[in-house]
Amino acid sequence: MKVVIQTDGLSKYYGKGNEIKAVDELDLEVYEGETFGLLGPNGAGKTTAIRLLNCIIKPTRGTATVNGYDILEKGNEVKRATGMLAESPGLYDKLSGYEFLEFMGALYDVPGAILPERADELLKLFGLNDRRDHLIEGYSSGMKQKLLIAAALINDPQILFLDEPTSSLDPRAAHMVKELIQELADTAGKTIFMCSHLLPVVEELCDRIGIINNGRLIAVGTVEEIIAQSGKGTLEEAFIALTGGLVNGELLAWREQVAQP
């Protein structure tokens, strides 16, 4: 299988003494056409990893290649080959849906001769064509998320990065977005790198997963392989065990404190 994302000791440290290790010695391979999920607690380093791989921030040490391009030397080529849905994306509420896609296409240097047609196709694909000329401020959360995924596809990227794609969505909208991700993988043949702290979403959509904790990659494989590695019965149990487990009594500690005279 062709490797399209490969990291080599990729690290991002913060603080005067580099004591905050957001991503620490990440060694990872992602294959062409697969949906890979990076799973971890809040603050584990998932978003930092995506930002590094999309050349938004520079690593402290190590490097990576994305679609064959070194992130340190070929940043522009990396960005042309990828699309990204950020965890907290910005939307220009006073633009219409079509205007927003047109704007994003211009940022990605999509040729003007094909940009209008591609924007039209994406609006139709995501069921937004009837609202194409409406201001984004009037869109529902689900519609905004669909528009953002459409924007991530405007340059027809080979690799799509999705950071918490179902974040802040109600169950109906989250289900819709999961179906869209599945369709992109199965029908369009995209390589998808998805970050989430929601185990059911990752388990449902991903061919393989990696678990990151405190900046370190601690497990990689299929769901079945990771469950077997942990010796547990479910992904939830495996995740808890691999990321440090629960401290005995921590869930009821507040009751004990209140009960003390």
Helices and strands as residue ranges (DSSP letters): E 3-14, E 20-31, E 35-39, H 46-53, E 61-66, E 69-70, H 75-81, E 82-85, H 97-107, H 115-125, G 129-131, G 136-138, H 141-152, E 159-163, H 171-186, E 191-196, H 199-205, E 208-213, E 216-221, H 223-230, H 235-242, G 250-252, H 253-259
